[in-house]
């Protein structure tokens, strides 16, 4: 190995050169450790002030090597651990930045980004708290037959008995002769 310092050349004998205590300027996203430049791994970043690689903080991530910063988790995602390469989607019942929003949907789920509800079958309304009514005027075979909505998550309706003087299953009623 040859070393050149200010126009002077030195030849080192094998095993006689040690570089302890020397610091070098490494490429961005790399730290000087164990006498060499080492890349900061995914899940970490190069902290310029501390001059070393550090783990990404909670609710941030970094999926690449040699980075100088970590990225915030996108809306609808979070990361509860440090030093991670990715963020997790919000668990059911939560949404928004770092999953801090509590979903107000009674019978449905929120989008990952906002409190907008997607209702389960049989429910409607801003917060999915209104059962869908399938009974309409004259849904059954006679105006005096009771129409009853089927309870969610099922949909539809059932009809009661035909009134006196009529025969049928309630869905259709015919006058007796």
Secondary structure as GFF3:
##gff-version 3
##sequence-region A 1 177
A	DSSP	beta_strand	2	5	.	.	.	ID=ss1
A	DSSP	beta_strand	8	11	.	.	.	ID=ss2
A	DSSP	beta_strand	30	33	.	.	.	ID=ss3
A	DSSP	beta_strand	36	39	.	.	.	ID=ss4
A	DSSP	beta_strand	44	47	.	.	.	ID=ss5
A	DSSP	beta_strand	52	55	.	.	.	ID=ss6
A	DSSP	beta_strand	60	61	.	.	.	ID=ss7
A	DSSP	beta_strand	71	72	.	.	.	ID=ss8
A	DSSP	beta_strand	77	78	.	.	.	ID=ss9
A	DSSP	beta_strand	88	89	.	.	.	ID=ss10
A	DSSP	beta_strand	94	95	.	.	.	ID=ss11
A	DSSP	three_ten_helix	97	99	.	.	.	ID=ss12
A	DSSP	beta_strand	101	102	.	.	.	ID=ss13
A	DSSP	beta_strand	108	110	.	.	.	ID=ss14
A	DSSP	beta_strand	117	119	.	.	.	ID=ss15
A	DSSP	beta_strand	123	124	.	.	.	ID=ss16
A	DSSP	beta_strand	130	131	.	.	.	ID=ss17
A	DSSP	beta_strand	147	149	.	.	.	ID=ss18
A	DSSP	beta_strand	157	159	.	.	.	ID=ss19
A	DSSP	beta_strand	166	168	.	.	.	ID=ss20
A	DSSP	beta_strand	173	175	.	.	.	ID=ss21
###
